[in-house]
């Protein structure tokens, strides 16, 4: 997909999520305050972090979509990976804050202090959040996979985490309302469950982002596919020194292989170009392929750069 078109599609899907996030965070804050629900207030903070995340996506995707230049000869794709990592960190911070506040309220309840009973407005806000955020998650995740964008997929999970947190919020608020004042502790308990779910997603996104920033190789099945493509050509032998990594949504493949030392440079160039095109068909047109050709070893001969 053309870069400018891809960038526009990412902007579109992110803006849809942003508009829903703004509406929800206002509704949740009002419902949390008026409805006297700590779980709903925590949920509102989570929606606020969703909105901040959307802004990060918009900024970093614009940077990552820039073409390569003399300072970034491999392009700016790593900015997209950096955005994914920042989203993971934000989610972790949100989770810690929610868990801490819930723990403080439970501690107060254990000391004999009475917690306020949530109102029905908070319950309705939780229901609205579950439905809307799950729909936004499905839409964003679909687009993220189609666009092969890790940051859009990460943002989709941020939407899903909001839907999950609202389920916990719904259970806590509903229990506190239906079971009476003795069970108002269910509200902060729900907020802690919400925080734990958000933390789990945070760790997942951080691992993905850091793996790519630390130049982790492509998955084993991708490595096997690369070798299988090279072995399709009978005049190519001993593929070795295979190295791979990701730069945003672009794969980078580097390898050595051997060919008959008596063939012409033109023949070697033609074959390596064919292999390069096959790899780009498999891994994407923007895939960066670096191939080093060595002559097949003959008894008693030694070669440099092996």
Secondary structure as UniProt FT lines:
FT   HELIX           3..34
FT   TURN            35..36
FT   HELIX           38..64
FT   TURN            70..71
FT   TURN            73..74
FT   HELIX           78..110
FT   TURN            111..112
FT   HELIX           120..147
FT   HELIX           150..179
FT   HELIX           181..183
FT   HELIX           185..213
FT   TURN            214..215
FT   HELIX           220..230
FT   TURN            231..232
FT   TURN            234..235
FT   STRAND          237..247
FT   TURN            248..249
FT   STRAND          250..259
FT   TURN            261..262
FT   HELIX           265..283
FT   TURN            285..286
FT   STRAND          288..295
FT   TURN            299..300
//
